[in-house]
Amino acid sequence: MDEIDRNILRELQNDGRLTIQDLAQRVGLTSSPCLRRVRQLEQDGVIEGYRAVINPEAVGRGFEVLVSVEVKRDREAVETFEAALQEIPDVIEAYRLFGSPGCLLRIAVADLTAYERLWIERLTTLSGVTEVNSQIIMKRIKEPRGLPVDR
């Protein structure tokens, strides 16, 4: 991957809807070689996909919570727990961690009442869960803007 590829990645992370013509102009290429590079980055798995960034408030999910979860430390319990998370759409991110807590979730729901219902009816009832701790997000200080692609 050279500096032009890195520039392509930077530009697409800033605006995934750029036309190939606009992207090519921004990175100093003509359209055909730019398109070839983008397709190669996609084929190589460097670019995994394209998404729209949605305002959580606009879709009724402006209440976000970071939740640390402890799960029994055996393979079956962890696998069962992780599979169950896939079926809960309110869990928008999930990470297995080394140490404690064993798992960190990011949850987006409508309000505190919706989160309480999710906590009582789903999170605390998941197989293998031994502890659930919640941290309500007061304010986003830095939005996700993509990965640095410097060397």
N, C-alpha and C positions, 0 to 999 in steps of 0.2 A: 504494500500500500504506500503510495507516494503522497506528496503534499497536495496534488490535485484531488486525489481521492478523499483526503481529509477535508479539503475545502468543500467538496460535494456533500460529505456527511454533515459538516457544520451548517451549510445552507439548507439541506433537507430537514435537519432537526429544527431549524428556525421556522421553516415554512415547507411542509411536506406537499403543498399544493402547487409549488412552482412548476411552470411548464418547462419542458426540456430546453426550449429556447432561452427562457429567462435564467435557468440554472446554468446553462452553457456560458451565457454572457457574464454571469457573476464569477465563474471560475476560470474564465479565459480560454474557453474552447469553442469549437463550432458544435452544432447540434448532434451530428452523427457520432463523433467520438465521446461526447458527453453521455449520450444514451447508452453506448456500449459499456462505458464505465459503470453507470448506474445499474444496468442489467447484470454486470459481472459482480458488483457488490451485493446485489440481491441473490444471485446464484450461489455466491460464496457464504451466504448466511450472515454477512456483515449488516445488511439492512434486513431486518426481520419482518417489517410490515409498516403500514401507515395508518394513523389514527387521527380522529378529530379530538380536540381537547374540549370537553364539555363543562360548562359552568354548573357545579353541583346544585346551587340554589335554583337554577332554571328547571331542573328536573326533580325537585323536591328531595334532594339528598344533601342539604347544606350542613347537617350535623355530623361531624366526623369525630371518630374516637380511635385512639391507638390502644390496643388491647394486648396485654401480655398474658400468655397462657402456659401453664405447666401441664405437661402430659406425662403419664407414666413412661418411664424410660425403658420400654421394651419395643421391639420391632413391630409386633402386631398392633399394639396400641397406637404407635406413631403412624403407621400406614393407614389404619382405620380412621384416625383423626384427620389426616391430610386428605383422604378421599371424601370425608364428610364435608370438609371446608369447600370443596369444589361445588357442592350443591347449595351453598348459601350465597346468593347473589349480593347480599349486603357486605360481604367480605370482599373488598376490592383489591387488597394485596395481602399476602401471607408469606412469612419467612420463617424457616426453621433456623434456630440460632445455636451456636455452641454455648454452653454454660446455661445460666439462668437469666431471664426466662427461656424456656425451650422454644417458644414460638411467639412471633409478634404479628399482629393483625392490624390492618387499617380497615375501618368499617365506615360506611357512609349510609346514613338513614335520614329520615325526615326531621326527627326531633328527639328529645330525651325520652319521651314516652315510647317511641318506636324502638329506641335502643334498649330500654329496660325490658320490653317484651322480647326482643331478640336475645338479650342476656339470660333472661329467665327460661324462655322456651327452647332455645337452641344451644347457645354457647355452653352453659353449665350442664347441659344434658348430654353433650357429646361424649362418646365412649373414650375412656382413658384420661379425661380432663380431671386434674386435681386442684387447680387454682386458676381463677380468672381475675385480672386486675385491669381497670380501665383508667385511661387518661383522656379527658375530653380536650380536643384541640380548640384553643381559644382563638388563635389567629395563625394563618400561614405567613411565615416570614419570607420564605423562599420557595417559589414554585418549581416543580421539576421542569427542566429545560433541555434535557438530553445530556449525553455524556461528553466530557471533554475528549477530543480526538487528537490531541497533540501527541507527539512521540513519546 
